[in-house]
Amino acid sequence: MKIVVIGGTGLIGSNLVNRLLRHDHTVIAASPASGVNTITGEGLNEALKNAAIVVDVSNSPSFEDKAVLDFFQRSTMNLLTAEAYAGVKHHVAMSVVGAERLPESGYLRAKIAQEELIKESGIPYSILRSTQFFEFAGRIAQAGTTGEEVHISPAEFQPIASDEVVSALADIVLGAPLNATVEVAGPVRMPMVEFIRYYLNATEDSRRLISDGHALYFGAELNDRSLVPGGNPRLGRIKYEDWFRAQLATAQS
Ligand SMILES: NC(=O)c1ccc[n+]([C@@H]2O[C@H](COP(=O)([O-])OP(=O)(O)OC[C@H]3O[C@@H](n4cnc5c(N)ncnc54)[C@H](OP(=O)(O)O)[C@@H]3O)[C@@H](O)[C@H]2O)c1
């Protein structure tokens, strides 16, 4: 079976490609770096020829409100059109837990637009919504930084190791289309500011951390419900502190 991973060079995509290659499938890592561009359409029809499954784990190069909406709308429309032409049987995509609860965030509005296009396409689909990846800590801290201060919300969230997201995603890719949205989350619910405190301490970052209930998370003010999963998520097992220590050990070996 041929599986095309759009964004196959990214954090999730490269890990997913390696995992799927362990099964007896033809797996194509497609991205601009390999000559496949969902915005311009370059290489898309050729990559999708005879593909049974397409996984979209691409991401926008810019998180600016208009740019990110343009990216997810155009790339998803181009991709779904090419999939219909190629006769693809299952479209799998990643989205974000709680996206519909934070319409003030341009990024999350763009993810909702992507989800809607997928649901309306008529192509059998599965959407996996994840909470924030552990690997995303630096970007969250950066987004909350003004000068030497990092303003982060104390709202609860439930981050996860991207490797555990990929496990869930691989199971979905290798199963029948769900025609539904499912969630995956980390094992521990914690205030976002405490997660960032651990990250700043562990990376010996001297910026001053401020717990700020009005701090914006990519444009949106959070509450304790905004980013946490609903009733029945698949849960990862790896805790952030253990993950961080393992990353350090790997880097030092
Ligand atoms: N970060 C989080 O905490 C989080 C949480 C929940 C869900 N998600 C979702 O997870 C997904 C994957 O995120 P990620 O962090 O793995 O992304 P990433 O590491 O930033 O990788 C992005 C990928 O998109 C590709 N790409 C960019 N422009 C493209 C285009 N025009 N055509 C085709 N491919 C293009 C890139 O290719 P090149 O390398 O060639 O540029 C790269 O392979 C995203 O949909 C994101 O919304 C993320």
The ligand as a Gaussian input file, in Angstrom:
#p B3LYP/6-31G(d) Opt

LIG

0 1
 N        3.406000      21.787000      17.950000
 C        2.404000      21.316000      18.671000
 O        2.454000      21.346000      19.902000
 C        1.180000      20.749000      17.959000
 C        0.091000      20.330000      18.749000
 C       -1.012000      19.754000      18.111000
 C       -1.018000      19.617000      16.732000
 N        0.052000      20.054000      15.985000
 C       -0.008000      19.862000      14.522000
 O        0.954000      18.882000      14.156000
 C        1.260000      19.021000      12.769000
 C        2.743000      18.784000      12.522000
 O        3.512000      19.724000      13.236000
 P        5.107000      19.632000      13.274000
 O        5.529000      20.358000      14.510000
 O        5.555000      18.219000      13.054000
 O        5.515000      20.518000      12.009000
 P        6.987000      20.941000      11.543000
 O        8.041000      20.182000      12.263000
 O        7.037000      22.446000      11.565000
 O        7.026000      20.449000      10.027000
 C        6.305000      21.120000       9.045000
 C        6.368000      20.321000       7.756000
 O        5.510000      20.985000       6.802000
 C        6.208000      20.998000       5.575000
 N        5.698000      22.055000       4.721000
 C        5.793000      23.403000       4.887000
 N        5.262000      24.037000       3.819000
 C        4.804000      23.063000       2.976000
 C        4.185000      23.075000       1.700000
 N        3.910000      24.235000       1.054000
 N        3.886000      21.884000       1.098000
 C        4.146000      20.702000       1.738000
 N        4.743000      20.633000       2.931000
 C        5.076000      21.798000       3.542000
 C        7.675000      21.202000       5.961000
 O        8.492000      20.832000       4.854000
 P       10.027000      21.387000       4.646000
 O       10.846000      20.746000       5.729000
 O       10.395000      20.918000       3.282000
 O        9.926000      22.883000       4.780000
 C        7.766000      20.225000       7.121000
 O        7.953000      18.916000       6.651000
 C        0.714000      20.408000      12.357000
 O       -0.458000      20.210000      11.602000
 C        0.348000      21.078000      13.695000
 O       -0.746000      21.945000      13.568000
 C        1.141000      20.609000      16.581000

